[in-house]
Amino acid sequence: MGCEKPIYKSRYAQIIDWITEEFKNYGITQKLTLMAILAAKNSVSYLKVWPDSVNEKIKCVVRDAFE
């Protein structure tokens, strides 16, 4: 069992790196910031996330309750 621990650590590091890269690719940080600003302004805001089967990507957009 002692030899498996470094493998798990490196796998977790890979997963964290992948998630960080995806956040950068999709601009999630900016979208979450916009969502927080809209929520403070109008009290209701959400992040809509859906798969795009044509381009095989994940789409996400910030929506307001009044749109």
FIKOLZA-1660 file (N, C-alpha, C; in steps of 0.1 Angstrom, whole numbers, plus 5000, padded with zeros to 4 digits):
% residues 67
   i   px   py   pz ch aa at
   1 5008 4988 5000  A  M  N
   1 5000 5000 5000  A  M CA
   1 5008 5013 5000  A  M  C
   2 5020 5012 5006  A  G  N
   2 5029 5024 5006  A  G CA
   2 5033 5029 4993  A  G  C
   3 5034 5020 4983  A  C  N
   3 5038 5025 4969  A  C CA
   3 5027 5031 4962  A  C  C
   4 5014 5029 4966  A  E  N
   4 5003 5035 4958  A  E CA
   4 5001 5050 4961  A  E  C
   5 5005 5054 4973  A  K  N
   5 5003 5068 4977  A  K CA
   5 5009 5078 4967  A  K  C
   6 5021 5077 4962  A  P  N
   6 5026 5087 4953  A  P CA
   6 5018 5087 4940  A  P  C
   7 5013 5075 4936  A  I  N
   7 5005 5074 4923  A  I CA
   7 4992 5082 4925  A  I  C
   8 4986 5081 4937  A  Y  N
   8 4974 5089 4939  A  Y CA
   8 4977 5104 4939  A  Y  C
   9 4988 5107 4946  A  K  N
   9 4991 5122 4946  A  K CA
   9 4993 5127 4932  A  K  C
  10 5001 5120 4924  A  S  N
  10 5003 5125 4910  A  S CA
  10 4990 5125 4902  A  S  C
  11 4981 5116 4904  A  R  N
  11 4968 5116 4897  A  R CA
  11 4960 5127 4902  A  R  C
  12 4960 5130 4915  A  Y  N
  12 4952 5142 4919  A  Y CA
  12 4958 5155 4914  A  Y  C
  13 4971 5155 4913  A  A  N
  13 4978 5167 4907  A  A CA
  13 4974 5169 4893  A  A  C
  14 4973 5158 4885  A  Q  N
  14 4969 5159 4871  A  Q CA
  14 4954 5163 4870  A  Q  C
  15 4946 5158 4879  A  I  N
  15 4932 5163 4879  A  I CA
  15 4930 5177 4882  A  I  C
  16 4937 5182 4892  A  I  N
  16 4937 5196 4896  A  I CA
  16 4942 5205 4884  A  I  C
  17 4953 5201 4878  A  D  N
  17 4958 5208 4866  A  D CA
  17 4948 5209 4855  A  D  C
  18 4941 5198 4853  A  W  N
  18 4931 5197 4842  A  W CA
  18 4919 5207 4845  A  W  C
  19 4915 5206 4857  A  I  N
  19 4904 5215 4861  A  I CA
  19 4908 5230 4860  A  I  C
  20 4920 5233 4865  A  T  N
  20 4925 5246 4864  A  T CA
  20 4925 5251 4850  A  T  C
  21 4930 5242 4841  A  E  N
  21 4931 5246 4827  A  E CA
  21 4917 5248 4820  A  E  C
  22 4908 5239 4824  A  E  N
  22 4894 5241 4819  A  E CA
  22 4888 5254 4824  A  E  C
  23 4890 5257 4836  A  F  N
  23 4885 5270 4841  A  F CA
  23 4890 5282 4833  A  F  C
  24 4903 5281 4829  A  K  N
  24 4909 5292 4821  A  K CA
  24 4903 5291 4807  A  K  C
  25 4902 5279 4801  A  N  N
  25 4896 5278 4787  A  N CA
  25 4882 5284 4786  A  N  C
  26 4874 5281 4796  A  Y  N
  26 4860 5285 4795  A  Y CA
  26 4857 5298 4802  A  Y  C
  27 4867 5304 4808  A  G  N
  27 4865 5317 4815  A  G CA
  27 4856 5316 4826  A  G  C
  28 4856 5305 4833  A  I  N
  28 4847 5303 4844  A  I CA
  28 4848 5314 4855  A  I  C
  29 4861 5317 4858  A  T  N
  29 4863 5327 4869  A  T CA
  29 4856 5340 4865  A  T  C
  30 4857 5345 4853  A  Q  N
  30 4851 5358 4849  A  Q CA
  30 4835 5356 4849  A  Q  C
  31 4831 5344 4845  A  K  N
  31 4816 5342 4845  A  K CA
  31 4810 5342 4859  A  K  C
  32 4818 5335 4868  A  L  N
  32 4813 5335 4882  A  L CA
  32 4813 5349 4888  A  L  C
  33 4823 5357 4885  A  T  N
  33 4823 5371 4889  A  T CA
  33 4811 5379 4884  A  T  C
  34 4808 5377 4871  A  L  N
  34 4797 5384 4865  A  L CA
  34 4784 5379 4872  A  L  C
  35 4783 5366 4875  A  M  N
  35 4771 5360 4881  A  M CA
  35 4769 5367 4895  A  M  C
  36 4780 5368 4903  A  A  N
  36 4779 5374 4916  A  A CA
  36 4775 5389 4915  A  A  C
  37 4780 5396 4905  A  I  N
  37 4776 5410 4903  A  I CA
  37 4761 5411 4900  A  I  C
  38 4756 5403 4891  A  L  N
  38 4742 5403 4887  A  L CA
  38 4733 5398 4898  A  L  C
  39 4738 5389 4906  A  A  N
  39 4730 5384 4918  A  A CA
  39 4729 5395 4928  A  A  C
  40 4740 5403 4930  A  A  N
  40 4739 5414 4939  A  A CA
  40 4730 5425 4934  A  A  C
  41 4730 5427 4921  A  K  N
  41 4721 5437 4915  A  K CA
  41 4707 5433 4915  A  K  C
  42 4704 5421 4910  A  N  N
  42 4690 5417 4908  A  N CA
  42 4685 5406 4917  A  N  C
  43 4693 5401 4926  A  S  N
  43 4690 5391 4936  A  S CA
  43 4689 5377 4930  A  S  C
  44 4688 5375 4916  A  V  N
  44 4687 5362 4910  A  V CA
  44 4696 5362 4898  A  V  C
  45 4705 5352 4898  A  S  N
  45 4714 5350 4887  A  S CA
  45 4719 5336 4887  A  S  C
  46 4722 5330 4876  A  Y  N
  46 4727 5316 4876  A  Y CA
  46 4736 5313 4864  A  Y  C
  47 4744 5303 4865  A  L  N
  47 4753 5299 4855  A  L CA
  47 4747 5287 4848  A  L  C
  48 4744 5289 4835  A  K  N
  48 4738 5278 4827  A  K CA
  48 4749 5270 4820  A  K  C
  49 4749 5257 4822  A  V  N
  49 4760 5249 4816  A  V CA
  49 4753 5237 4809  A  V  C
  50 4757 5235 4796  A  W  N
  50 4751 5224 4788  A  W CA
  50 4761 5219 4778  A  W  C
  51 4759 5207 4774  A  P  N
  51 4769 5201 4764  A  P CA
  51 4765 5205 4750  A  P  C
  52 4775 5207 4741  A  D  N
  52 4773 5210 4727  A  D CA
  52 4777 5197 4720  A  D  C
  53 4768 5189 4715  A  S  N
  53 4772 5177 4709  A  S CA
  53 4778 5179 4695  A  S  C
  54 4775 5190 4688  A  V  N
  54 4781 5192 4675  A  V CA
  54 4796 5195 4676  A  V  C
  55 4799 5204 4685  A  N  N
  55 4814 5208 4686  A  N CA
  55 4821 5200 4697  A  N  C
  56 4813 5192 4704  A  E  N
  56 4819 5184 4715  A  E CA
  56 4826 5192 4725  A  E  C
  57 4819 5203 4730  A  K  N
  57 4824 5212 4740  A  K CA
  57 4813 5214 4750  A  K  C
  58 4817 5220 4761  A  I  N
  58 4807 5224 4771  A  I CA
  58 4805 5239 4770  A  I  C
  59 4792 5242 4769  A  K  N
  59 4789 5257 4768  A  K CA
  59 4784 5262 4782  A  K  C
  60 4788 5274 4785  A  C  N
  60 4783 5280 4797  A  C CA
  60 4781 5295 4795  A  C  C
  61 4771 5300 4802  A  V  N
  61 4767 5314 4800  A  V CA
  61 4761 5318 4813  A  V  C
  62 4763 5331 4817  A  V  N
  62 4756 5336 4829  A  V CA
  62 4743 5341 4825  A  V  C
  63 4732 5338 4832  A  R  N
  63 4719 5342 4829  A  R CA
  63 4713 5350 4841  A  R  C
  64 4704 5359 4838  A  D  N
  64 4698 5367 4848  A  D CA
  64 4683 5362 4848  A  D  C
  65 4676 5364 4859  A  A  N
  65 4662 5359 4860  A  A CA
  65 4653 5368 4851  A  A  C
  66 4658 5379 4847  A  F  N
  66 4649 5388 4839  A  F CA
  66 4652 5388 4824  A  F  C
  67 4661 5378 4820  A  E  N
  67 4664 5377 4805  A  E CA
  67 4655 5367 4799  A  E  C
% end
